[in-house]
Amino acid sequence: MKSKKKYAEKFVGITPKDYEELEDRHKKVLDIFSRYKFERILDVGCGDGNFSVLLKEACKAKEVYGIEISEKGVEMARKNGVKCYQLDVDEENFPFEDNYFNAVTAFELIEHLFDPDHFLEEVYRVLKPNGIFVLSTPNLASIHNRIALLFGYQPFPIGVSARMNIGRVYEPDSEHAQSLDHVRVMTSLRSLKELLKIHKFGIFEVKGSCAMLPENMRFRSFIKAVDKFFSKFPSLAYRSVVVCRKKGT
């Protein structure tokens, strides 16, 4: 858990509060949540809680809870009004009773877990019957990774080193790279959907989402336009946003 906490500390406090500065996946999730009115929601891997608060506002929830492995993140989330708990969802159970939440979210989290089955069992347990579960994760089958593999390069979401980025066609600064500890990168329309179905979630929407491109990338405008085009096709998009429902019990 110590190494996970150290890694997580790097990325706490970087989620914008301004809607216009949010990533494509954030905006798509807020659009999804704006269709509902929830009483109580849980954001797993909530970081500083900035986006958790936006989720709460989008669905007019009365309460927003969070789970975060980073001590710094827990402190920041609590200051934002999120009822946040510190734990490692890879190994520990959620500190909530069964059927407690109307909705649960987990963004860019499942690919970091050694035991996603335990995580999904806990999400299912704390969701109310017919409750909504929304997650986002990199898509291993994206056009970006297919082209990289075709030319003999490492897929973007998978690292070969825990300390540095090597082997990709483009390498961001290792200090700020977010793929160094990815361990379960999936294809959205096959492996991830199959895993969710095994854990009794009914999938009713899959959206593609754009990559987060570095500001200093060469030909950034062109690559951004191509990336945006392929985000319209979930099977080829860089990132997947999956919306599912806990089947009634």
C-alpha positions as CSV (number, residue, x, y, z in Angstrom):
1,M,0.0,0.0,0.0
2,K,2.9,2.3,0.7
3,S,4.1,2.4,-2.9
4,K,0.5,3.0,-4.1
5,K,0.1,5.9,-1.7
6,K,3.4,7.5,-2.9
7,Y,2.3,7.3,-6.5
8,A,-1.2,8.6,-5.8
9,E,0.2,11.7,-4.0
10,K,1.7,12.9,-7.4
11,F,-1.8,13.4,-8.9
12,V,-3.8,14.7,-6.0
13,G,-5.0,18.3,-6.4
14,I,-4.9,18.5,-10.2
15,T,-8.6,18.3,-11.1
16,P,-9.9,21.7,-12.2
17,K,-12.9,23.2,-10.6
18,D,-13.8,25.2,-13.8
19,Y,-16.0,23.2,-16.2
20,E,-14.2,24.5,-19.3
21,E,-10.9,23.2,-18.0
22,L,-12.1,19.7,-17.4
23,E,-11.1,16.7,-19.6
24,D,-13.4,15.3,-22.2
25,R,-14.2,12.3,-19.9
26,H,-15.2,14.6,-17.0
27,K,-17.6,16.5,-19.2
28,K,-19.2,13.4,-20.5
29,V,-19.7,12.0,-17.0
30,L,-21.2,15.2,-15.8
31,D,-23.7,15.1,-18.7
32,I,-24.6,11.6,-17.7
33,F,-25.2,12.6,-14.0
34,S,-27.2,15.6,-15.0
35,R,-29.9,13.2,-16.2
36,Y,-30.5,11.9,-12.7
37,K,-31.4,13.1,-9.2
38,F,-29.6,11.1,-6.6
39,E,-29.7,11.3,-2.9
40,R,-26.3,9.8,-2.0
41,I,-23.3,9.2,-4.2
42,L,-19.8,7.7,-3.8
43,D,-16.7,8.7,-5.8
44,V,-14.0,6.0,-5.5
45,G,-10.5,7.4,-6.1
46,C,-11.9,10.9,-5.5
47,G,-8.5,12.7,-5.2
48,D,-9.0,16.2,-4.0
49,G,-12.8,16.0,-4.3
50,N,-13.1,18.8,-6.8
51,F,-14.9,16.6,-9.3
52,S,-16.8,14.8,-6.6
53,V,-18.4,18.2,-5.8
54,L,-19.3,18.8,-9.5
55,L,-20.9,15.4,-9.6
56,K,-23.0,16.2,-6.5
57,E,-24.1,19.5,-8.1
58,A,-24.9,17.8,-11.4
59,C,-27.3,15.2,-9.9
60,K,-28.5,17.5,-7.0
61,A,-27.3,14.9,-4.5
62,K,-27.8,15.6,-0.8
63,E,-24.6,13.8,0.2
64,V,-21.3,12.9,-1.6
65,Y,-18.9,10.4,-0.2
66,G,-15.4,9.6,-1.3
67,I,-12.7,6.9,-1.0
68,E,-9.1,7.8,-1.6
69,I,-5.8,6.0,-0.9
70,S,-3.8,9.3,-0.5
71,E,-3.7,10.9,2.9
72,K,-3.3,14.3,1.2
73,G,-6.2,13.6,-1.0
74,V,-8.5,12.6,1.9
75,E,-7.6,15.9,3.7
76,M,-8.3,18.0,0.6
77,A,-11.5,16.2,-0.2
78,R,-12.9,16.7,3.3
79,K,-12.1,20.4,3.0
80,N,-14.2,20.3,-0.1
81,G,-17.2,18.9,1.8
82,V,-16.7,15.3,0.7
83,K,-17.2,12.6,3.4
84,C,-14.0,10.9,2.5
85,Y,-12.4,7.7,3.8
86,Q,-8.8,6.5,3.3
87,L,-8.3,2.9,2.2
88,D,-6.9,0.7,-0.4
89,V,-9.8,-0.7,-2.5
90,D,-7.5,-3.4,-3.8
91,E,-7.5,-5.1,-0.5
92,E,-10.0,-3.5,1.9
93,N,-13.8,-3.5,2.1
94,F,-15.7,-0.3,1.7
95,P,-16.8,1.1,5.1
96,F,-20.5,1.3,4.2
97,E,-23.5,-0.9,4.7
98,D,-25.2,-2.8,1.9
99,N,-27.4,-1.0,-0.6
100,Y,-26.3,2.5,0.6
101,F,-25.7,4.5,-2.5
102,N,-27.8,5.6,-5.5
103,A,-24.6,5.9,-7.7
104,V,-20.9,5.0,-7.5
105,T,-18.2,6.4,-9.8
106,A,-14.6,5.3,-10.4
107,F,-12.5,7.2,-12.9
108,E,-9.1,5.9,-14.1
109,L,-9.0,3.5,-11.2
110,I,-9.7,-0.1,-12.2
111,E,-6.5,-0.3,-14.4
112,H,-4.4,0.3,-11.3
113,L,-5.9,-2.6,-9.3
114,F,-4.4,-6.1,-8.8
115,D,-7.8,-7.4,-7.8
116,P,-10.6,-5.7,-9.7
117,D,-13.0,-8.5,-8.8
118,H,-12.8,-7.5,-5.1
119,F,-13.4,-3.9,-6.1
120,L,-16.4,-4.7,-8.2
121,E,-17.9,-6.9,-5.6
122,E,-17.7,-4.0,-3.1
123,V,-19.2,-1.6,-5.6
124,Y,-22.1,-4.0,-6.2
125,R,-22.6,-4.5,-2.5
126,V,-22.9,-0.9,-1.6
127,L,-25.1,0.1,-4.5
128,K,-28.9,0.1,-4.1
129,P,-30.8,-2.2,-6.5
130,N,-30.9,-0.5,-9.9
131,G,-28.2,1.9,-8.7
132,I,-25.9,3.4,-11.3
133,F,-22.2,2.6,-11.6
134,V,-20.0,4.8,-13.9
135,L,-16.3,4.2,-14.6
136,S,-13.7,5.3,-17.0
137,T,-10.5,3.5,-18.1
138,P,-8.0,3.5,-20.9
139,N,-9.0,1.3,-23.9
140,L,-6.3,-1.1,-24.9
141,A,-8.0,-1.7,-28.3
142,S,-8.0,2.1,-29.2
143,I,-6.8,3.1,-32.6
144,H,-3.8,4.8,-30.9
145,N,-2.6,1.5,-29.4
146,R,-3.4,-0.5,-32.6
147,I,-1.2,1.8,-34.7
148,A,1.6,1.8,-32.0
149,L,1.6,-2.0,-32.0
150,L,1.6,-2.2,-35.8
151,F,4.9,-0.3,-35.8
152,G,6.4,-2.2,-32.9
153,Y,5.8,0.3,-30.2
154,Q,4.5,-0.2,-26.7
155,P,0.8,0.5,-26.2
156,F,0.3,3.9,-24.5
157,P,-1.5,2.8,-21.3
158,I,1.0,0.0,-20.5
159,G,4.4,0.6,-19.0
160,V,7.4,-1.8,-19.0
161,S,9.0,0.1,-16.1
162,A,7.7,1.3,-12.8
163,R,10.1,4.2,-12.8
164,M,10.3,5.6,-16.4
165,N,8.4,5.7,-19.7
166,I,10.2,3.7,-22.4
167,G,9.2,1.9,-25.6
168,R,6.4,4.2,-26.8
169,V,6.3,6.3,-29.9
170,Y,5.9,9.4,-27.7
171,E,7.1,9.5,-24.1
172,P,5.7,12.2,-21.7
173,D,7.7,13.3,-18.8
174,S,8.0,10.3,-16.5
175,E,7.5,12.5,-13.4
176,H,4.0,13.2,-14.6
177,A,3.1,10.0,-16.5
178,Q,0.0,8.3,-15.2
179,S,0.5,4.8,-16.7
180,L,3.6,3.6,-14.8
181,D,1.5,1.5,-12.4
182,H,-1.3,0.3,-14.7
183,V,-1.7,-3.4,-14.2
184,R,-5.2,-4.3,-15.7
185,V,-5.6,-2.4,-18.9
186,M,-8.7,-3.7,-20.8
187,T,-10.6,-3.5,-24.0
188,S,-13.8,-1.6,-23.4
189,L,-16.2,-3.5,-25.6
190,R,-15.1,-7.0,-24.8
191,S,-13.0,-7.8,-21.7
192,L,-14.3,-4.9,-19.5
193,K,-18.0,-5.5,-20.5
194,E,-17.6,-9.2,-19.9
195,L,-16.1,-8.6,-16.4
196,L,-18.9,-6.3,-15.5
197,K,-21.5,-8.7,-16.6
198,I,-19.9,-11.5,-14.5
199,H,-20.3,-9.2,-11.5
200,K,-24.0,-8.7,-12.2
201,F,-23.9,-5.3,-13.7
202,G,-26.2,-4.5,-16.6
203,I,-24.4,-2.3,-19.2
204,F,-26.6,0.3,-20.9
205,E,-24.2,2.9,-22.3
206,V,-20.5,3.0,-23.5
207,K,-19.0,6.3,-24.6
208,G,-15.6,6.9,-26.1
209,S,-13.4,9.7,-24.7
210,C,-10.4,11.6,-25.8
211,A,-6.8,11.2,-24.7
212,M,-5.1,13.8,-22.5
213,L,-2.4,15.2,-24.8
214,P,0.7,17.0,-23.5
215,E,0.8,20.7,-24.4
216,N,4.2,20.4,-25.9
217,M,3.4,17.5,-28.2
218,R,4.5,18.0,-31.9
219,F,1.6,18.3,-34.4
220,R,-0.7,18.6,-31.3
221,S,-3.6,20.3,-33.2
222,F,-3.7,17.6,-35.9
223,I,-3.4,14.7,-33.4
224,K,-6.1,16.3,-31.2
225,A,-8.5,16.5,-34.2
226,V,-7.9,12.8,-35.1
227,D,-8.3,11.8,-31.5
228,K,-11.6,13.7,-31.2
229,F,-12.9,12.0,-34.3
230,F,-12.1,8.5,-33.1
231,S,-13.6,9.3,-29.6
232,K,-17.0,9.0,-31.4
233,F,-16.4,5.3,-31.7
234,P,-16.1,3.6,-28.3
235,S,-14.3,0.5,-29.7
236,L,-11.5,2.8,-31.1
237,A,-11.5,5.7,-28.6
238,Y,-8.5,6.2,-26.4
239,R,-10.6,6.0,-23.2
240,S,-13.9,4.3,-22.3
241,V,-16.7,5.7,-20.2
242,V,-19.0,2.8,-19.2
243,V,-22.4,3.3,-17.6
244,C,-24.0,0.3,-15.9
245,R,-26.7,-0.6,-13.4
246,K,-26.9,-3.0,-10.5
247,K,-29.4,-5.5,-11.5
248,G,-32.4,-5.6,-9.1
249,T,-32.2,-8.1,-6.2
